Amino acid sequence: MSQPVIAYVDCPDTQGVHRMAYTVWGDPQAAHVVICVHGLTRQGRDFDVLAQALVAQADHPLRVICPDVVGRGLSDWLPQEQAYQLPQYVSDMATLMTQLHAQAPIQTLDWVGTSMGGLIGMVVAGQPELPKPCAIRRLVLNDVGPAVSWVSIQRMQTYVGQTGRFDNLQEAADAMWAISQGFGPHTPQAWLTLSAPMVKTQTDGSLTLHYDPAIGVAIRAMNEEAAQAAQTVLWQIYDQISASTLLLRGRQSDLLTVETAQAMTSRGPCATLVEWDGIGHAPTLTADYQVQAVAKFLLKS
């Protein structure tokens, strides 16, 4: 399948139901499913390059699912600002997995999560009681761990929710690049391609970022004490993960510290750590060497 299919799933929330969009690559009947979940302000089309490579390189039918987490991309926005937090995201993923399994039984389930998507993956993988078709077999955590540095949270508090107004795609791409230096080197065309699904057209013809500004409310409300309490819980969850785990880290990351990454290699699933120079938070998994690192891990026997 050279072009993806856009599908939707209805997910319950405290006010009723919202619709979550997801992109399907590969064989929609495949028993091997890889779920790829994006970062805080991003959306599922971030994984286009990786998804196509995985489908092309797999020696068996493969289904790659890339959701737009609620409030982002083509998904609905939540009526309650404070609901943009992990419990709702995890609930939505459980609903998605149920629908995918009903469409075609899942026998092998893998997860790739960048930043926030990795946090969601840790909770899904580290809670055996959470409804899912089967246990997560392999887990890729892209520049994220149970401890998110306070410095990086403070950085996010300065820009998350500011969706802007742009006259054209290039202007929007330039603005996103100004806060995305940690993504590492990209050609102008590659960055423009990554940026295109990040914007939507407004009634006056201008562009704005394709997410609900309210996703920043919970981030801005966080203080260092609350962040520390969340880390304690996430470490407990991480220690319960049984999936084979690959941890990716940009060596200049301000979110995943060296100390946290090293700790993750020696407790819980004892993750295999791969680090890349010249990149901070977070690798986009579009460069060939990044794609191959993930493909090798997910597609090996």
Backbone bond lengths (Angstrom), bond angles and torsions (degrees), N, CA, C in turn:
res aa  C-N    CA-C-N  psi(-1)  N-CA   C-N-CA  omega(-1)  CA-C   N-CA-C  phi
1 M - - - 1.468 - - 1.525 108.62 -
2 S 1.343 118.24 112.97 1.456 121.18 -177.74 1.518 112.12 -83.87
3 Q 1.325 117.03 -26.22 1.460 121.04 178.05 1.522 110.12 -115.60
4 P 1.321 116.64 141.20 1.469 118.68 -177.69 1.524 111.91 -79.25
5 V 1.305 115.04 164.75 1.459 122.49 173.80 1.530 107.62 -108.66
6 I 1.333 117.13 134.04 1.459 121.62 175.86 1.525 107.81 -95.35
7 A 1.328 116.21 126.15 1.464 121.49 -179.70 1.525 109.28 -130.03
8 Y 1.322 115.77 173.81 1.464 119.99 -175.68 1.530 109.86 -139.42
9 V 1.332 115.03 154.26 1.454 121.28 174.45 1.521 108.16 -137.00
10 D 1.322 116.66 138.91 1.461 122.12 178.04 1.527 109.35 -87.28
11 C 1.327 115.73 124.48 1.459 121.41 -175.57 1.528 110.97 -119.66
12 P 1.319 118.10 135.81 1.470 119.81 179.31 1.526 112.04 -74.50
13 D 1.332 115.67 146.89 1.462 121.78 171.30 1.522 108.46 -140.53
14 T 1.319 117.54 -176.70 1.468 120.31 -174.14 1.522 112.73 -67.94
15 Q 1.334 117.00 -19.21 1.463 120.47 -178.39 1.525 113.07 -105.75
16 G 1.327 117.49 -1.72 1.456 120.14 -178.65 1.509 111.81 145.31
17 V 1.337 116.22 -114.11 1.461 121.30 -176.41 1.525 108.88 -138.77
18 H 1.325 116.32 141.10 1.456 120.97 171.10 1.522 108.62 -126.16
19 R 1.299 115.70 159.92 1.463 121.74 -177.42 1.524 109.69 -103.54
20 M 1.341 115.99 128.33 1.452 120.73 176.53 1.526 109.37 -109.57
21 A 1.318 116.03 129.61 1.466 121.68 178.59 1.523 109.92 -88.16
22 Y 1.324 115.98 150.70 1.466 119.58 173.17 1.526 109.39 -150.04
23 T 1.313 114.43 150.17 1.461 122.40 -179.80 1.523 108.98 -100.28
24 V 1.319 116.74 133.43 1.463 122.56 -179.80 1.527 109.08 -111.62
25 W 1.320 116.07 121.48 1.468 122.45 173.83 1.532 109.03 -112.14
26 G 1.313 117.02 146.78 1.458 120.65 174.41 1.514 113.62 88.38
27 D 1.321 116.43 -149.29 1.458 123.82 -175.39 1.528 109.66 -87.86
28 P 1.337 119.37 112.53 1.463 121.17 -176.93 1.522 113.73 -66.21
29 Q 1.354 117.11 -9.74 1.462 120.79 178.40 1.530 112.06 -104.18
30 A 1.316 117.69 1.54 1.468 120.77 -175.05 1.523 111.36 -63.62
31 A 1.332 115.61 141.10 1.464 121.36 179.34 1.524 112.29 -81.55
32 H 1.345 116.45 -16.97 1.471 121.10 176.14 1.519 107.93 -96.78
33 V 1.333 116.09 118.05 1.465 121.83 -176.70 1.525 109.66 -119.78
34 V 1.328 115.69 132.24 1.460 122.24 171.71 1.524 107.52 -114.31
35 I 1.326 116.75 120.84 1.463 121.94 176.83 1.522 108.18 -100.27
36 C 1.335 116.73 125.55 1.467 122.81 -178.94 1.529 108.57 -115.12
37 V 1.326 116.50 121.53 1.466 120.40 -174.88 1.531 109.95 -122.58
38 H 1.313 115.16 131.25 1.464 124.44 -170.41 1.530 113.85 -82.31
39 G 1.330 114.77 179.68 1.458 122.73 179.32 1.521 113.25 -83.87
40 L 1.324 115.07 -178.07 1.462 124.21 -167.39 1.528 114.81 -51.31
41 T 1.319 118.11 -51.13 1.469 120.37 -175.58 1.525 112.64 -106.82
42 R 1.320 117.53 10.32 1.458 121.37 -173.18 1.535 111.04 -96.16
43 Q 1.325 118.03 -161.00 1.470 123.09 179.98 1.528 108.16 -157.69
44 G 1.337 115.81 170.97 1.459 121.56 -167.57 1.513 116.42 -64.73
45 R 1.348 118.30 -20.67 1.454 119.36 -178.55 1.531 111.86 -73.78
46 D 1.330 117.28 -5.09 1.471 120.88 171.51 1.527 111.44 -56.12
47 F 1.338 116.49 -25.46 1.458 120.90 -172.94 1.522 113.57 -98.60
48 D 1.326 118.18 12.93 1.469 120.32 -177.59 1.530 112.05 -54.84
49 V 1.320 117.11 -47.79 1.472 120.82 -177.46 1.513 110.72 -64.23
50 L 1.330 116.40 -47.73 1.465 120.56 -178.98 1.523 111.01 -64.02
51 A 1.324 117.14 -44.84 1.467 120.85 -177.25 1.527 111.42 -60.93
52 Q 1.324 116.44 -44.77 1.466 119.77 -179.79 1.529 111.38 -64.72
53 A 1.330 115.74 -37.96 1.466 119.38 179.04 1.523 111.14 -66.74
54 L 1.320 117.13 -42.19 1.461 120.57 179.81 1.528 111.08 -61.88
55 V 1.336 115.85 -45.14 1.463 119.82 -179.72 1.529 110.38 -63.71
56 A 1.327 116.32 -41.38 1.470 120.57 -177.69 1.523 112.13 -68.59
57 Q 1.330 117.43 -34.48 1.458 121.05 -174.06 1.528 114.02 -91.10
58 A 1.312 117.69 -17.40 1.464 119.99 -178.59 1.525 110.40 -67.08
59 D 1.338 116.05 140.15 1.470 120.00 178.00 1.522 111.27 -93.80
60 H 1.325 116.12 17.16 1.460 121.95 179.30 1.535 107.15 -150.64
61 P 1.325 118.24 165.32 1.466 119.98 178.51 1.535 111.16 -59.15
62 L 1.307 116.36 137.34 1.462 121.52 -176.04 1.523 109.46 -138.72
63 R 1.318 114.89 138.49 1.467 122.33 176.73 1.531 107.75 -117.44
64 V 1.324 117.50 119.21 1.462 121.28 178.55 1.524 108.60 -110.77
65 I 1.322 115.88 124.10 1.464 122.91 -173.69 1.524 109.09 -115.55
66 C 1.327 116.32 125.05 1.470 121.23 -176.27 1.529 109.39 -125.90
67 P 1.328 118.14 92.49 1.463 120.03 -177.90 1.520 112.98 -75.67
68 D 1.327 114.97 152.79 1.459 122.62 163.80 1.526 105.62 -92.00
69 V 1.327 117.11 107.11 1.465 119.40 -179.52 1.532 108.62 -57.17
70 V 1.324 116.72 143.11 1.461 122.07 -175.68 1.531 110.96 -46.80
71 G 1.355 114.32 136.90 1.458 119.94 -177.60 1.511 113.72 91.38
72 R 1.337 116.56 -4.64 1.463 121.36 -178.56 1.527 110.68 -125.39
73 G 1.340 114.67 155.02 1.458 119.80 172.79 1.520 112.82 54.16
74 L 1.334 115.70 -130.17 1.458 121.84 -175.50 1.522 113.21 -87.54
75 S 1.329 117.59 0.28 1.463 120.89 -179.56 1.532 111.35 -81.30
76 D 1.330 115.22 157.99 1.467 120.81 177.47 1.531 111.01 -64.71
77 W 1.329 114.59 163.83 1.456 121.48 171.89 1.529 108.92 -98.30
78 L 1.313 116.88 148.44 1.456 121.31 -179.99 1.530 110.90 -82.27
79 P 1.334 117.00 144.94 1.471 119.24 179.40 1.527 112.56 -72.49
80 Q 1.329 117.45 -24.21 1.457 121.01 -179.10 1.529 110.52 -108.16
81 E 1.328 116.78 119.81 1.463 121.17 -176.11 1.526 112.41 -60.07
82 Q 1.329 116.68 -39.40 1.462 120.12 -175.61 1.526 112.89 -72.70
83 A 1.343 117.15 -8.59 1.471 120.10 -178.51 1.523 112.48 -78.27
84 Y 1.333 117.33 -9.14 1.464 119.96 178.63 1.531 109.93 -76.14
85 Q 1.327 115.46 74.77 1.446 121.89 -178.98 1.531 109.64 -147.70
86 L 1.330 115.51 170.75 1.464 121.47 -173.45 1.531 114.84 -52.11
87 P 1.329 120.86 -43.59 1.469 118.43 -177.72 1.530 113.43 -55.69
88 Q 1.345 117.03 -42.57 1.464 119.45 178.63 1.519 111.20 -68.48
89 Y 1.319 117.22 -41.20 1.467 120.40 -179.48 1.534 111.17 -63.31
90 V 1.320 116.41 -42.00 1.467 120.08 179.84 1.524 110.54 -66.70
91 S 1.330 116.36 -41.41 1.468 120.37 176.92 1.525 110.70 -59.46
92 D 1.323 116.70 -42.59 1.464 120.27 179.70 1.531 111.45 -62.98
93 M 1.325 116.62 -40.23 1.466 119.92 179.84 1.528 111.21 -67.01
94 A 1.327 116.56 -35.92 1.466 119.67 176.38 1.531 109.99 -63.33
95 T 1.334 116.49 -41.18 1.466 120.86 177.48 1.523 110.94 -64.31
96 L 1.328 115.97 -42.01 1.465 120.57 177.57 1.523 111.12 -60.53
97 M 1.330 117.46 -47.25 1.468 120.53 -179.12 1.524 111.41 -61.85
98 T 1.319 116.59 -37.00 1.465 120.30 177.09 1.521 110.54 -61.86
99 Q 1.332 116.92 -44.52 1.475 120.42 179.64 1.524 111.02 -65.71
100 L 1.323 117.04 -43.42 1.469 120.29 -179.77 1.525 110.87 -61.84
101 H 1.317 116.44 -40.94 1.461 121.62 -179.12 1.528 110.99 -67.31
102 A 1.342 116.17 -35.22 1.467 120.27 177.86 1.525 111.10 -69.62
103 Q 1.325 116.79 -32.84 1.468 120.70 179.85 1.521 111.78 -71.86
104 A 1.329 116.27 -38.27 1.465 122.77 178.27 1.524 107.05 -162.33
105 P 1.335 118.53 121.56 1.467 121.25 -173.75 1.532 112.75 -53.35
106 I 1.337 115.02 133.07 1.468 121.90 178.65 1.521 108.85 -94.81
107 Q 1.323 116.12 124.51 1.460 120.93 177.42 1.528 112.49 -106.69
108 T 1.333 116.54 -28.70 1.460 121.91 178.85 1.521 108.02 -130.98
109 L 1.341 116.04 126.63 1.461 120.95 -174.74 1.529 109.78 -126.91
110 D 1.334 116.17 121.62 1.459 122.49 177.06 1.525 109.16 -121.30
111 W 1.344 116.14 162.39 1.463 120.80 -175.45 1.521 109.79 -139.76
112 V 1.321 116.06 133.20 1.466 122.57 171.09 1.512 107.11 -120.30
113 G 1.329 116.95 122.50 1.459 119.93 -178.06 1.515 111.93 -131.56
114 T 1.334 116.17 123.99 1.458 121.78 175.04 1.525 109.26 -96.55
115 S 1.329 116.29 123.31 1.459 121.41 175.40 1.536 110.55 53.32
116 M 1.345 118.73 -113.24 1.460 120.63 179.38 1.521 111.69 -54.96
117 G 1.329 116.79 -38.74 1.467 119.85 178.52 1.510 112.41 -62.86
118 G 1.334 116.42 -29.79 1.454 120.35 175.19 1.512 111.98 -72.35
119 L 1.332 117.19 -38.78 1.465 120.47 176.13 1.530 110.14 -61.07
120 I 1.329 116.62 -43.98 1.467 120.62 177.22 1.528 109.43 -60.23
121 G 1.337 116.02 -44.09 1.467 120.15 179.80 1.511 112.73 -62.22
122 M 1.332 117.23 -39.05 1.469 119.97 177.96 1.526 111.01 -61.11
123 V 1.329 115.72 -43.22 1.471 119.17 -179.59 1.523 110.49 -66.40
124 V 1.340 116.76 -43.00 1.465 120.06 179.08 1.530 110.74 -63.05
125 A 1.326 116.50 -43.82 1.470 120.47 -177.36 1.520 112.57 -76.08
126 G 1.331 116.79 -29.30 1.458 120.28 -173.59 1.518 114.81 -93.98
127 Q 1.317 116.70 4.19 1.466 120.55 177.85 1.529 109.05 -121.95
128 P 1.328 117.07 91.81 1.474 121.19 -177.16 1.523 112.97 -57.35
129 E 1.344 116.25 -27.29 1.455 119.78 -176.57 1.524 112.93 -77.87
130 L 1.327 117.78 -12.53 1.460 120.93 179.98 1.527 109.61 -68.14
131 P 1.336 117.61 129.96 1.471 119.62 -179.46 1.527 111.38 -61.33
132 K 1.320 116.09 125.05 1.457 121.35 173.79 1.520 108.05 -158.50
133 P 1.326 117.68 156.16 1.473 121.06 -174.44 1.526 113.07 -59.47
134 C 1.329 116.74 -35.59 1.456 122.66 178.91 1.519 107.46 -162.74
135 A 1.307 116.33 168.22 1.461 119.56 179.30 1.525 110.11 -66.69
136 I 1.321 116.88 148.83 1.457 120.45 174.84 1.517 108.86 -68.85
137 R 1.328 115.75 126.18 1.453 121.25 -176.58 1.527 111.23 -83.11
138 R 1.326 116.60 -51.53 1.461 121.59 -179.19 1.525 109.30 -129.91
139 L 1.324 114.44 136.54 1.461 122.39 -174.69 1.525 109.38 -125.63
140 V 1.339 116.11 124.23 1.462 121.29 175.43 1.523 107.75 -108.06
141 L 1.329 116.36 119.30 1.461 122.33 177.59 1.524 107.92 -106.54
142 N 1.322 115.95 111.80 1.455 121.15 -175.32 1.526 110.65 -95.98
143 D 1.338 114.98 100.13 1.460 123.62 175.89 1.534 112.70 56.88
144 V 1.308 115.70 49.08 1.463 120.04 176.69 1.524 109.29 -157.52
145 G 1.321 115.14 149.73 1.461 121.24 176.23 1.514 109.56 -149.10
146 P 1.325 117.27 -173.92 1.467 119.91 -179.08 1.530 113.18 -63.09
147 A 1.335 116.92 -29.77 1.461 121.14 179.41 1.531 109.01 -102.64
148 V 1.324 115.63 112.74 1.462 121.67 176.02 1.521 107.15 -99.70
149 S 1.320 117.96 121.70 1.463 120.71 -173.07 1.523 111.13 -60.54
150 W 1.319 115.80 142.86 1.456 121.40 179.76 1.521 111.07 -63.78
151 V 1.331 116.68 -34.10 1.465 120.87 177.89 1.527 110.62 -58.97
152 S 1.325 117.03 -43.12 1.467 120.06 -178.92 1.529 111.37 -69.84
153 I 1.333 116.85 -34.05 1.471 119.59 176.60 1.523 109.78 -65.11
154 Q 1.331 116.71 -42.69 1.460 120.35 177.49 1.525 111.05 -61.26
155 R 1.324 116.23 -38.43 1.465 119.54 177.50 1.531 110.40 -63.19
156 M 1.327 117.34 -44.80 1.464 120.72 179.54 1.527 111.41 -62.40
157 Q 1.327 116.27 -35.76 1.467 119.75 -179.22 1.522 112.55 -61.98
158 T 1.334 117.35 -21.32 1.461 120.65 -178.20 1.524 113.47 -80.62
159 Y 1.341 118.11 -20.11 1.471 117.68 -174.40 1.520 115.21 -130.81
160 V 1.337 119.23 -23.20 1.464 119.63 -175.96 1.532 110.09 -66.39
161 G 1.312 115.72 126.94 1.454 121.52 -177.92 1.510 113.20 104.98
162 Q 1.322 117.42 -12.70 1.464 121.37 177.51 1.537 108.12 -93.00
163 T 1.319 115.64 91.15 1.462 120.45 -172.15 1.524 113.40 -85.08
164 G 1.322 117.90 -16.05 1.458 121.20 170.03 1.526 115.60 72.00
165 R 1.320 113.52 177.10 1.469 122.29 175.47 1.522 106.94 -139.69
166 F 1.331 115.72 128.44 1.464 120.39 -174.18 1.529 109.80 -132.47
167 D 1.313 114.80 146.52 1.469 119.61 -179.10 1.521 112.51 -80.44
168 N 1.336 116.38 -25.99 1.458 119.38 -178.55 1.523 109.73 -157.42
169 L 1.329 116.03 172.03 1.455 121.45 -175.55 1.532 111.56 -63.38
170 Q 1.321 117.00 -40.16 1.462 119.27 -179.11 1.531 111.28 -61.59
171 E 1.300 116.62 -40.58 1.463 120.77 178.28 1.525 110.68 -63.27
172 A 1.333 116.45 -41.85 1.465 120.94 178.40 1.524 110.67 -65.95
173 A 1.334 116.08 -42.10 1.464 120.48 179.59 1.522 110.95 -62.44
174 D 1.322 116.29 -40.22 1.462 119.96 179.29 1.528 111.08 -64.62
175 A 1.321 116.29 -39.74 1.468 120.18 179.09 1.526 111.03 -66.32
176 M 1.329 116.30 -40.11 1.468 119.46 178.23 1.520 111.28 -67.52
177 W 1.333 116.17 -36.92 1.466 119.31 179.82 1.523 110.90 -63.90
178 A 1.330 116.95 -32.52 1.465 121.29 -178.73 1.524 112.22 -61.98
179 I 1.337 117.24 -26.71 1.472 120.12 179.02 1.528 111.29 -110.84
180 S 1.333 116.99 11.42 1.470 120.43 -174.59 1.519 112.76 -125.60
181 Q 1.312 117.19 26.07 1.457 119.75 -178.16 1.523 112.43 -59.25
182 G 1.336 115.71 -29.07 1.459 119.84 179.83 1.514 113.87 -63.93
183 F 1.340 117.13 -16.62 1.460 120.21 -179.88 1.523 112.21 -66.44
184 G 1.328 116.26 -15.54 1.455 119.28 178.78 1.519 112.11 88.84
185 P 1.341 117.02 177.32 1.467 121.52 -175.17 1.533 112.93 -61.86
186 H 1.327 115.60 135.67 1.469 122.76 173.60 1.514 107.53 -140.97
187 T 1.311 117.19 145.08 1.456 119.44 172.12 1.529 107.93 -69.57
188 P 1.328 118.21 155.86 1.466 119.79 177.76 1.525 112.79 -54.31
189 Q 1.356 116.86 -40.14 1.461 119.45 -179.18 1.522 111.93 -68.72
190 A 1.337 116.50 -40.15 1.467 119.79 179.11 1.524 110.69 -63.68
191 W 1.337 116.22 -39.48 1.472 119.02 -179.97 1.529 110.81 -69.74
192 L 1.320 116.80 -37.11 1.458 120.04 177.75 1.530 110.46 -64.32
193 T 1.329 116.50 -40.11 1.466 121.14 178.08 1.525 110.91 -63.57
194 L 1.331 116.84 -42.47 1.466 120.45 177.71 1.529 111.42 -65.92
195 S 1.323 116.02 -31.26 1.462 120.65 -174.52 1.527 113.37 -79.72
196 A 1.326 117.13 -28.31 1.471 120.33 -173.21 1.533 113.64 -54.50
197 P 1.347 120.09 -46.41 1.462 118.93 -179.99 1.530 113.44 -74.12
198 M 1.333 117.20 -5.15 1.456 121.52 -177.15 1.519 112.92 -84.68
199 V 1.341 117.48 -5.16 1.460 119.69 -177.03 1.530 110.81 -125.01
200 K 1.315 114.62 158.35 1.465 120.89 174.13 1.531 108.31 -135.23
201 T 1.323 116.22 155.81 1.461 121.95 -178.55 1.522 110.39 -87.77
202 Q 1.328 115.74 132.58 1.460 121.58 177.62 1.529 110.19 -91.59
203 T 1.317 116.11 172.01 1.467 120.61 -174.64 1.526 112.44 -61.27
204 D 1.332 117.45 -27.76 1.462 119.65 -179.82 1.523 112.84 -88.28
205 G 1.354 116.48 5.30 1.451 120.93 178.42 1.511 114.68 91.02
206 S 1.318 117.42 -9.39 1.464 120.57 177.15 1.524 110.02 -77.99
207 L 1.332 116.46 169.19 1.453 121.86 179.08 1.523 110.38 -109.88
208 T 1.322 115.32 152.19 1.461 121.68 173.46 1.519 108.20 -143.44
209 L 1.330 116.76 160.10 1.459 119.20 -179.61 1.525 110.09 -65.19
210 H 1.326 114.75 144.11 1.466 122.14 -169.34 1.527 111.82 -88.58
211 Y 1.340 115.99 56.13 1.461 118.43 173.17 1.525 110.15 -150.58
212 D 1.330 115.34 160.92 1.456 122.28 179.51 1.527 108.87 -73.52
213 P 1.334 119.19 121.83 1.465 119.89 178.81 1.525 112.73 -55.58
214 A 1.332 116.75 -23.09 1.461 120.70 -177.63 1.521 113.10 -67.81
215 I 1.342 118.67 -12.12 1.468 118.01 177.60 1.528 111.21 -64.37
216 G 1.329 116.70 -15.86 1.457 119.70 179.02 1.518 114.29 -85.26
217 V 1.332 117.82 -10.07 1.473 120.77 -175.59 1.522 111.79 -61.16
218 A 1.337 117.00 -50.66 1.465 120.34 -178.45 1.523 111.57 -65.54
219 I 1.348 116.54 -34.72 1.462 120.26 178.72 1.524 110.59 -65.10
220 R 1.334 116.10 -46.77 1.468 119.82 -178.09 1.518 112.20 -68.18
221 A 1.337 116.86 -24.84 1.462 120.37 -179.94 1.531 112.69 -79.87
222 M 1.328 116.47 -12.53 1.470 120.21 -175.95 1.526 111.24 -75.29
223 N 1.330 115.30 139.77 1.458 120.52 172.28 1.525 108.80 -118.29
224 E 1.319 115.82 174.12 1.459 119.29 -173.70 1.525 112.24 -64.14
225 E 1.326 116.75 -34.38 1.470 120.40 179.25 1.531 110.89 -66.02
226 A 1.339 115.91 -43.54 1.465 119.69 179.06 1.525 110.93 -65.60
227 A 1.332 116.55 -37.86 1.461 120.35 178.52 1.526 110.60 -63.44
228 Q 1.317 116.75 -39.65 1.460 120.91 179.02 1.525 111.26 -65.53
229 A 1.324 116.36 -40.76 1.468 120.52 178.68 1.528 110.53 -63.49
230 A 1.342 116.33 -40.34 1.465 120.05 178.68 1.523 111.02 -64.37
231 Q 1.316 117.20 -37.63 1.465 121.21 178.82 1.519 111.44 -62.36
232 T 1.321 116.98 -40.20 1.461 120.38 179.55 1.530 110.72 -59.14
233 V 1.328 115.81 -44.44 1.463 120.75 179.43 1.534 110.71 -66.35
234 L 1.335 116.32 -42.68 1.460 119.75 -177.59 1.530 112.07 -67.21
235 W 1.329 117.64 -34.15 1.468 119.11 175.68 1.529 110.40 -64.17
236 Q 1.328 116.91 -39.22 1.465 120.66 178.30 1.532 109.86 -62.27
237 I 1.341 116.19 -40.80 1.462 120.48 178.32 1.523 110.37 -67.43
238 Y 1.329 116.30 -44.24 1.464 120.45 -179.73 1.528 110.82 -58.01
239 D 1.312 116.43 -39.62 1.466 120.41 -178.32 1.526 112.76 -66.69
240 Q 1.336 116.90 -15.25 1.470 121.03 179.44 1.527 112.56 -94.55
241 I 1.319 117.58 -4.20 1.464 120.58 -178.10 1.525 110.22 -71.78
242 S 1.324 116.15 131.32 1.468 121.19 177.88 1.526 112.03 -109.23
243 A 1.332 116.84 -8.88 1.471 120.41 -178.94 1.523 110.27 -66.15
244 S 1.325 116.34 145.26 1.458 120.65 170.08 1.526 107.06 -62.73
245 T 1.331 117.42 128.23 1.470 120.84 -167.68 1.522 112.29 -124.06
246 L 1.334 115.42 130.97 1.458 123.29 174.31 1.518 107.81 -110.73
247 L 1.328 116.75 124.46 1.453 122.26 179.32 1.525 109.34 -108.08
248 L 1.325 116.38 120.24 1.455 121.99 178.03 1.524 108.64 -103.31
249 R 1.336 116.40 139.86 1.467 119.27 -178.76 1.525 110.63 -144.37
250 G 1.331 115.24 132.00 1.455 119.55 167.90 1.521 107.95 -78.61
251 R 1.311 117.47 129.57 1.467 119.63 -173.88 1.531 113.08 -62.98
252 Q 1.328 117.66 -20.43 1.462 120.53 177.33 1.531 112.14 -99.73
253 S 1.314 117.35 16.76 1.463 120.95 -177.98 1.526 111.53 -62.89
254 D 1.343 115.67 135.05 1.457 120.18 173.75 1.525 111.39 -98.61
255 L 1.332 116.73 -1.88 1.465 120.27 -179.20 1.529 111.58 -99.28
256 L 1.317 116.52 -48.44 1.461 121.25 178.61 1.525 108.09 -101.03
257 T 1.321 116.66 105.08 1.460 120.36 -176.94 1.528 110.92 -76.39
258 V 1.323 115.45 161.38 1.462 120.94 175.98 1.518 110.41 -57.51
259 E 1.326 116.47 -42.27 1.467 121.30 -177.32 1.527 111.55 -62.84
260 T 1.341 116.19 -43.71 1.465 119.53 178.94 1.523 110.47 -65.67
261 A 1.327 116.44 -44.55 1.469 120.31 -179.04 1.524 110.63 -59.81
262 Q 1.316 116.94 -44.13 1.466 120.01 -179.85 1.519 110.97 -65.00
263 A 1.320 116.64 -39.67 1.467 119.82 178.55 1.523 111.03 -62.50
264 M 1.323 116.63 -35.56 1.466 121.08 -179.24 1.522 112.34 -68.11
265 T 1.330 117.27 -21.06 1.468 119.99 178.54 1.518 112.38 -82.08
266 S 1.325 117.17 -11.14 1.466 119.64 -173.92 1.519 113.78 -120.90
267 R 1.326 117.79 2.42 1.468 120.13 177.06 1.521 109.56 -140.51
268 G 1.329 116.44 167.28 1.464 120.19 -177.46 1.513 110.57 59.76
269 P 1.337 118.31 -127.06 1.471 121.27 -178.48 1.525 113.12 -78.38
270 C 1.341 117.44 1.74 1.478 121.65 -179.50 1.529 110.03 50.17
271 A 1.315 115.06 67.77 1.460 122.06 -175.01 1.527 112.13 -59.85
272 T 1.328 114.98 147.24 1.465 122.10 169.15 1.521 107.33 -83.94
273 L 1.329 117.20 124.16 1.461 121.84 -175.03 1.525 111.11 -99.39
274 V 1.330 115.81 129.46 1.467 123.13 172.82 1.523 107.32 -123.29
275 E 1.337 117.00 125.11 1.464 121.51 -179.04 1.524 110.14 -117.48
276 W 1.349 115.22 147.83 1.454 120.48 -179.11 1.525 110.19 -127.57
277 D 1.319 115.95 133.74 1.463 122.25 178.43 1.525 111.27 -75.02
278 G 1.317 115.66 155.00 1.452 121.22 174.42 1.510 114.82 74.91
279 I 1.346 116.97 12.83 1.465 121.97 -178.08 1.523 108.60 -134.17
280 G 1.324 115.81 142.39 1.453 121.48 174.98 1.516 109.93 -108.66
281 H 1.328 115.06 -124.29 1.461 120.07 177.97 1.523 108.86 -106.45
282 A 1.309 116.62 116.63 1.465 129.13 0.30 1.522 107.01 -136.73
283 P 1.330 118.00 155.07 1.466 120.12 174.55 1.535 110.62 -54.57
284 T 1.322 116.94 138.82 1.474 119.90 -177.70 1.523 113.16 -86.64
285 L 1.331 117.22 -7.60 1.469 121.85 -179.31 1.532 111.20 59.16
286 T 1.332 114.78 37.28 1.462 119.94 175.32 1.530 111.94 -112.86
287 A 1.318 118.01 -27.17 1.469 120.56 176.51 1.522 108.85 -66.68
288 D 1.320 117.03 145.99 1.462 120.48 -173.78 1.525 112.49 -58.57
289 Y 1.333 117.94 -41.52 1.466 119.01 -178.06 1.525 111.68 -66.79
290 Q 1.332 116.94 -30.16 1.468 120.01 176.06 1.524 110.70 -72.73
291 V 1.321 116.00 -44.43 1.473 121.27 178.24 1.522 110.09 -58.56
292 Q 1.336 116.64 -44.57 1.467 119.66 -176.89 1.523 112.24 -67.94
293 A 1.324 117.60 -32.77 1.463 119.94 177.36 1.529 110.43 -62.94
294 V 1.329 116.31 -42.05 1.471 120.45 179.20 1.526 110.78 -71.79
295 A 1.339 116.66 -43.68 1.466 120.48 -178.65 1.528 111.06 -62.11
296 K 1.315 117.20 -43.41 1.459 120.56 179.20 1.523 111.16 -59.31
297 F 1.320 115.92 -41.13 1.461 120.78 -178.17 1.537 111.23 -69.59
298 L 1.334 117.05 -43.60 1.464 120.62 -174.72 1.518 113.64 -80.50
299 L 1.330 117.69 -29.16 1.463 120.24 -171.37 1.515 114.13 -101.62
300 K 1.333 117.62 -6.12 1.457 118.50 177.93 1.518 109.50 -69.26
301 S 1.305 117.06 153.56 1.474 122.05 -176.88 1.533 110.47 -65.20
